Amino acid sequence: MSFRGHTVEPSAGSTATLEDARSHLFNDRTVERYRESLRAGVETVAAKVSTTTRPFTGTTPDRLAPEISGIDLDRPLGDLAEALAELEDVYLRDAVYFHHPRYLAHLNCPVVIPALLGEAVLTAVNSSLDTWDQSAGGTLIERRLIDWTAERIGLGPDADGVFTSGGTQSNLQALLLAREEACTALAAAADTPPAKHELLPQLRIIASEASHFSVKKSAKLLGLGMDAVISVETDRGRRMKPEALARELARCTAEGLTVMAVVATAGTTDFGSIDPLPEIAGLCAAAGVWMHVDAAYGCGLLVSPTRRHLLDGIERADSVTVDYHKSFFQPVSSSAVLVRDGAVLRHATYHADYLNPARMAERRIPNQVDKSIQTTRRFDALKLWLTLRTMGAEAVGLLFDEVVDRAAAAWEMLTEDPRFEVVTKSQLSTVVFRWLPPAGPARDLADEANLYAREALAASGEAVVAGTKVDGRHHLKFTLLNPETTVDDIAHVLDLLAEHAGRYVNDRAAVAPELCPTAV
Ligand SMILES: *Cc1c(COP(=O)(O)O)cnc(C)c1O
């Protein structure tokens, strides 16, 4: 037998029996197996985490791929203990560990234990939050958390929203709602309402040059094309310049274009900068334009005991993206989109006879699918619920404050270190910097040396840092989300980076001495 080029052995030697298969189903007769299996899994992870000395082994796709492709998925091991042992080789050994204090790269956080428990509970019960008849209390818990978040933002009495898979999806849904509102308004203003597809080419989205790429992807998915996103300048702090926004708004009006949304970023992914929300809100209100705030990263400030004011102005948004899986220390995935006027969520509503017929809405049966672009949907809200009920919002805020403080300390450290050059100080927890080669011709090697240092560091597994480009030049980046990361950890990582970068320049100079006379 052949399937897509693979030869499939008939299952002649198979020992599977229905009875055995049924013993794996989770139900009242198998709770003991459930207990034992989860305990074994928990023990495996606990043992791993307690003995992990590096954030990463430094493995490469080439080295790891054969381990995984070598597994015959048509020959089960038949035993959980063996499957767990195998997992060590295919996953756990080489996984990237975000709890490790020298993981300083992307916006992935260490996670809090109540949320891990939530994850275990929600997958066992396996509620699906599309309809009340598949979730019951789950729906009400999610709604309560949406209300709680909207209150923290200050969106007012008509606010609503829904949990999503992540900031990308939250941004997409917010912009979908904005597009529908803009099209509705344009159609209402026309003598003969044009067809929707005739309106799309005139729609624009304005975001800063430091905004997240998911804004462009959303534009593409929404039928506008990436070109429909107008990028406005930022100031030295990488915050949107209000005067540049005002200029673009005026230019669009003059050219007969319709701005369907302005996206303000509250915590840019690279720089942790927060756009001037009050000024942007004022300009949006004056122009009658939808204001979306992408607070995927900065949402942790909503619970910060000392820095909530950095989000002032967010309460004037029409929609907001929050990623609990970034600054609320929640496991992936956990995000939400919030809107000031819950009625706009109708643009995501479709009544399917088999699932959520209109008569259910009339009877006020709370079907979350009416508000979501997903159908079957995880009960991710339970993780946040157990987090708030166990440790509380303020404890989460303390953790986030701690990493923001640490980033400020790292920035200070870098400004005083002649080996490095540091870019703008973050309002959140990123630090963007680069190693500087010795003055002279070797300066030209800065880009390569920084790229090399980052890769060599990851390959050593000693630490993981990120990279990005600033004004066309390669930089290194810390995204600090682990309160356990100490100033000493950061100093150590800087030494390692300087060592790798220095070695690169010296090696280059050895073959081309004119590049770097001082380094040889
Ligand atoms: C991470 C991020 C996103 C995307 O969120 P995901 O959860 O990764 O989909 C959007 N906007 C900003 C500002 C982000 O930092």
Ligand as a Chemical Component Dictionary entry (heavy atoms), coordinates in Angstrom:
data_LIG
# 
_chem_comp.id                   LIG 
_chem_comp.type                 NON-POLYMER 
_chem_comp.pdbx_formal_charge   0 
_chem_comp.three_letter_code    LIG 
# 
loop_
_chem_comp_atom.comp_id 
_chem_comp_atom.atom_id 
_chem_comp_atom.alt_atom_id 
_chem_comp_atom.type_symbol 
_chem_comp_atom.charge 
_chem_comp_atom.model_Cartn_x 
_chem_comp_atom.model_Cartn_y 
_chem_comp_atom.model_Cartn_z 
_chem_comp_atom.pdbx_ordinal 
LIG C1 C1 C 0 3.579 39.405 20.419 1  
LIG C2 C2 C 0 2.882 40.553 19.845 2  
LIG C3 C3 C 0 1.794 40.353 18.979 3  
LIG C4 C4 C 0 1.391 38.978 18.499 4  
LIG O1 O1 O 0 0.902 38.212 19.521 5  
LIG P1 P1 P 0 0.911 36.607 19.450 6  
LIG O2 O2 O 0 0.332 36.220 20.743 7  
LIG O3 O3 O 0 2.345 36.214 19.274 8  
LIG O4 O4 O 0 0.094 36.210 18.280 9  
LIG C5 C5 C 0 1.107 41.469 18.553 10 
LIG N1 N1 N 0 1.491 42.710 18.930 11 
LIG C6 C6 C 0 2.545 42.924 19.730 12 
LIG C7 C7 C 0 2.898 44.323 20.107 13 
LIG C8 C8 C 0 3.279 41.854 20.214 14 
LIG O5 O5 O 0 4.338 42.068 21.010 15 
# 
loop_
_chem_comp_bond.comp_id 
_chem_comp_bond.atom_id_1 
_chem_comp_bond.atom_id_2 
_chem_comp_bond.value_order 
_chem_comp_bond.pdbx_ordinal 
LIG C1 C2 SING 1  
LIG C2 C3 SING 2  
LIG C2 C8 DOUB 3  
LIG C3 C4 SING 4  
LIG C3 C5 DOUB 5  
LIG C4 O1 SING 6  
LIG O1 P1 SING 7  
LIG P1 O2 DOUB 8  
LIG P1 O3 SING 9  
LIG P1 O4 SING 10 
LIG C5 N1 SING 11 
LIG N1 C6 DOUB 12 
LIG C6 C7 SING 13 
LIG C6 C8 SING 14 
LIG C8 O5 SING 15 
# 
